[in-house]
Amino acid sequence: MAALVSAKMSRMWLLLLSTLGFIFLLKHSLSLLKWIFATFLRPPKNLKSYGSWALITGATDGIGKAFAHQLAQQGLNLILVSRNYNKLKSTTNKIQAENPNVQITIVEFDFSSNVSTGVRAVEKAIDGLEVGVLINNVGITYPTAMYFHEVDEKVWMDIVRVNLEGTTMVTKAVLSGMLKRKKGAIVNISSGAAIVVPSHPLYAIYAATKAYVDQLSRSLYVEYKLTYGIDVQCQVPLYVATKMASSVASITKQSLFTPSPEAYARAAIRHIGYEPRCTPYWAHSLQWFFARLLPDSVLDSWRLSVGIRRRGKPPPS
């Protein structure tokens, strides 16, 4: 009798474990299929359906410049915002040489200066235009890895002004027109430094401002998607082969996990109008997945060691 009961219990446990294993496998299989579809198979949205103009900040270098070229190929007219007039003209000439029918307006504006003055220039430039897509790309970080108490006030104030104030105020400036038309797409570029890893030591203020961008985007998505039909998305790239990555992480060329700005922008455009938060480039999303499997303490220690190594000198006594 005892042997029979024991056998029944063993079968019950086996059935329970098999069921749990099947549910676990099914869940992760569905997640994998969903990722494959969203990354490689899902058709991109027609961005011209949001409006005929796109505004891009930080539009003359790296990811912003790549976005400008990609959006022009989609047939969108462009408002390019950057602090360097010569780069604005050069970027404009290159884009129009490839896309002669695209109209381009430029706004020379240094986000580390008076943000209110710059945003008024943006408002003037977009007056009367149907701005359907906004790419909030502009961002700056430390010149090198630093402990919090080492960061000069001007450095961290500039980071807050550019990454936080600039993104917020440009979003508000463009949002009014989208509200009237009840459509639009806002893309805010955050960073893996704020979201993928639990901490980003020696770049604390930069990471904090990018975490703000993520939370702002998520909240605005909830506020405006259902009521007004406006898509708000936070994109979370990891390292991209840009000047910022070169100065911060000594990355000088692209690789499997460090795409060119052009490769990133092509992937990013495919995701606009879908998820409230995404990591568009496929290899970055794999890195994020595997990072979640590690304990926070391991990632914290690794990030601190990387920061100290990039700092090039021992911690201050």
C-alpha positions in Angstrom: 0.0 0.0 0.0 2.8 2.4 0.9 4.6 1.6 -2.3 1.4 2.3 -4.3 1.0 5.7 -2.6 4.6 6.5 -3.2 4.3 5.6 -6.8 1.2 7.8 -7.2 3.0 10.7 -5.5 6.0 10.3 -7.8 3.8 10.4 -10.8 2.0 13.5 -9.5 5.3 15.3 -9.0 6.5 14.2 -12.4 3.4 15.5 -14.0 3.6 18.8 -12.1 7.3 19.3 -13.0 6.5 18.4 -16.6 3.7 20.9 -16.7 5.8 23.6 -15.2 8.6 22.8 -17.7 6.2 22.9 -20.6 4.8 26.3 -19.5 8.3 27.7 -19.0 9.3 26.4 -22.4 6.2 27.7 -24.1 6.5 31.1 -22.5 10.1 31.5 -23.7 9.3 30.1 -27.1 6.6 32.6 -27.6 8.9 35.4 -26.4 11.5 34.3 -28.9 9.0 34.1 -31.7 7.7 37.6 -30.8 11.3 39.0 -30.8 12.1 37.4 -34.2 8.9 38.9 -35.7 9.4 42.4 -34.2 13.1 42.5 -35.1 13.2 41.0 -38.6 9.7 40.3 -40.0 7.3 43.0 -38.8 6.7 45.7 -41.5 7.7 49.2 -40.5 5.0 51.9 -40.3 4.5 54.4 -43.0 6.0 57.4 -41.1 4.6 59.9 -43.6 1.1 59.0 -42.2 2.1 60.9 -39.0 2.9 64.1 -41.0 5.1 65.3 -43.8 7.9 66.7 -41.6 10.3 65.2 -39.1 12.4 67.1 -36.5 15.7 65.7 -35.4 17.9 67.1 -32.6 21.7 66.4 -32.6 21.2 65.9 -36.3 24.8 66.4 -37.7 26.7 63.6 -36.1 26.3 59.9 -35.2 22.8 58.5 -34.7 21.0 61.8 -35.4 22.7 62.3 -38.7 21.9 58.7 -39.7 18.3 59.2 -38.7 18.1 62.3 -40.9 19.4 60.3 -44.0 17.0 57.4 -43.3 13.9 59.6 -42.8 14.7 61.6 -46.0 14.7 58.3 -47.8 11.3 57.7 -46.4 10.2 60.9 -48.1 9.9 63.1 -45.0 10.9 66.7 -45.0 13.4 67.6 -42.3 14.0 70.1 -39.5 17.6 69.6 -38.4 18.7 71.0 -35.1 22.4 71.2 -34.1 24.8 73.7 -32.6 27.2 73.8 -35.6 26.0 75.8 -38.6 28.7 74.5 -41.0 27.8 70.9 -40.1 24.1 71.7 -40.6 24.8 73.0 -44.1 27.0 70.1 -45.0 24.5 67.5 -43.8 21.7 69.4 -45.7 23.7 69.4 -48.9 24.4 65.7 -48.7 20.8 64.7 -48.0 19.4 66.9 -50.7 22.0 65.5 -53.2 20.6 62.1 -52.5 16.9 63.2 -52.1 16.4 66.3 -54.2 12.7 66.5 -53.4 13.1 66.7 -49.7 12.8 70.1 -48.0 15.1 70.9 -45.2 15.0 73.6 -42.5 17.9 74.1 -40.2 18.0 75.5 -36.6 21.4 76.4 -35.2 21.1 75.8 -31.4 23.5 74.8 -28.7 21.4 72.9 -26.1 24.0 73.6 -23.4 23.2 77.3 -23.7 19.9 78.9 -22.9 17.4 76.2 -23.7 14.4 78.5 -23.6 15.9 80.7 -26.3 16.7 77.7 -28.5 13.3 76.2 -28.1 11.7 79.5 -29.2 13.8 79.1 -32.4 12.5 75.6 -32.8 8.9 76.8 -32.4 9.5 79.5 -35.0 10.9 76.9 -37.4 8.0 74.5 -37.1 5.3 77.1 -37.2 2.8 76.1 -39.9 4.6 72.8 -40.6 3.0 69.3 -40.1 5.7 67.8 -37.8 4.7 64.2 -37.5 7.9 62.6 -36.2 10.2 63.9 -33.5 13.6 62.3 -32.8 15.0 63.6 -29.5 18.5 62.4 -30.1 20.8 65.1 -28.7 22.8 64.1 -25.6 26.2 64.6 -23.9 28.1 62.8 -21.2 31.3 63.3 -19.2 34.6 64.0 -21.0 36.0 60.9 -19.1 35.0 58.6 -16.3 34.7 60.5 -13.0 33.6 60.0 -9.5 30.6 62.1 -8.7 32.5 64.5 -6.4 35.1 65.1 -9.2 32.6 66.4 -11.8 32.7 70.1 -12.3 29.5 72.0 -11.9 29.5 73.3 -15.4 29.9 69.7 -16.8 27.0 68.2 -14.9 24.8 71.3 -15.4 25.4 71.0 -19.2 24.5 67.3 -19.1 21.2 68.1 -17.2 20.4 71.0 -19.5 21.0 69.1 -22.8 19.8 65.6 -21.9 16.9 66.5 -19.6 15.7 70.1 -20.2 16.3 70.0 -24.0 14.4 66.7 -24.5 11.5 67.9 -22.3 11.1 71.3 -23.8 11.5 70.3 -27.5 8.9 67.5 -26.8 6.4 70.1 -25.5 7.1 72.4 -28.4 6.3 69.8 -31.0 3.5 68.1 -29.1 1.0 71.0 -29.6 0.8 70.4 -33.3 0.4 66.7 -32.9 -2.4 67.2 -30.4 -4.3 69.3 -33.0 -4.0 66.6 -35.6 -4.4 63.7 -33.1 -1.4 61.9 -34.5 2.4 61.9 -34.3 5.4 59.8 -33.2 7.9 60.9 -30.6 11.1 59.0 -30.2 13.4 59.7 -27.2 16.9 58.2 -27.3 17.8 56.9 -23.9 20.8 54.6 -23.1 21.7 51.2 -21.9 23.7 53.0 -19.2 20.4 53.9 -17.5 18.3 50.8 -18.2 20.2 47.6 -19.2 22.6 47.6 -16.3 21.6 48.2 -12.7 24.1 51.1 -12.3 26.5 53.1 -14.3 29.3 54.2 -11.9 31.6 57.0 -12.8 29.0 58.3 -15.2 26.2 58.7 -12.6 24.7 62.0 -13.8 24.6 61.0 -17.4 22.9 57.7 -16.5 20.4 59.5 -14.3 19.4 61.9 -17.0 18.9 59.0 -19.4 16.7 57.2 -16.8 14.6 60.4 -16.7 14.2 60.2 -20.5 13.0 56.6 -20.1 10.4 57.4 -17.4 9.2 60.5 -19.2 8.7 58.5 -22.4 6.8 55.8 -20.7 4.5 58.2 -18.9 3.8 60.2 -22.0 3.1 57.0 -23.9 0.3 56.2 -21.4 -1.0 59.8 -21.4 -1.2 60.3 -25.2 -1.5 57.0 -27.0 -5.1 56.0 -26.3 -6.6 59.5 -25.9 -4.8 61.4 -28.7 -3.3 58.7 -30.9 0.3 59.9 -30.4 3.0 57.2 -30.2 5.8 57.9 -27.7 8.7 55.6 -27.6 11.9 55.3 -25.7 14.7 53.7 -27.7 17.5 52.1 -25.7 20.7 51.6 -27.7 23.9 50.1 -26.3 27.2 51.1 -27.8 27.0 52.5 -31.3 30.2 53.5 -33.2 29.9 57.2 -32.7 32.1 60.0 -31.5 30.6 59.7 -28.0 31.3 56.0 -27.9 34.9 56.7 -29.0 35.5 59.3 -26.3 33.8 57.3 -23.5 34.7 53.7 -24.4 37.5 54.0 -26.9 35.3 52.4 -29.5 36.7 53.3 -32.9 35.0 50.9 -35.3 31.9 48.9 -35.7 31.5 45.3 -34.7 28.8 42.6 -34.2 27.6 44.3 -31.0 28.6 47.9 -31.9 26.7 48.8 -35.1 27.4 51.8 -37.3 25.0 54.7 -36.8 23.5 53.9 -40.2 22.8 50.3 -39.2 21.3 51.4 -35.9 19.1 54.0 -37.6 17.8 51.4 -40.1 16.8 49.1 -37.3 15.4 52.0 -35.2 13.0 53.2 -37.9 11.5 49.8 -38.2 10.3 50.1 -34.5 8.9 53.6 -34.5 5.2 53.6 -33.6 5.2 50.2 -31.9 6.5 49.4 -28.4 6.7 52.2 -25.7 10.3 51.0 -25.0 12.6 49.0 -27.3 16.2 48.1 -28.1 16.0 48.2 -31.9 19.3 46.7 -32.9 19.1 42.9 -32.7 22.5 42.3 -31.1 21.9 44.9 -28.4 18.7 43.2 -27.4 20.6 39.9 -27.1 23.1 41.6 -24.8 20.2 43.0 -22.7 18.6 39.5 -22.4 21.8 37.9 -21.1 22.6 40.8 -18.8 19.3 40.2 -17.0 20.5 36.7 -16.2 23.4 38.0 -14.1 23.0 39.2 -10.5 23.0 43.0 -10.0 26.1 42.7 -7.7 28.1 41.1 -10.5 27.1 43.7 -13.0 27.8 46.5 -10.6 31.3 45.2 -9.9 32.0 44.8 -13.6 30.7 48.3 -14.5 32.8 49.9 -11.7 36.0 48.1 -12.9 35.3 49.2 -16.4 34.8 52.8 -15.3 38.0 52.8 -13.2 40.0 51.3 -16.1 38.6 54.0 -18.5 39.4 56.7 -15.9 43.1 55.7 -16.3 44.1 56.4 -12.7 43.3 55.0 -9.3 40.4 56.2 -7.1 41.1 59.5 -5.2 42.1 59.0 -1.6 
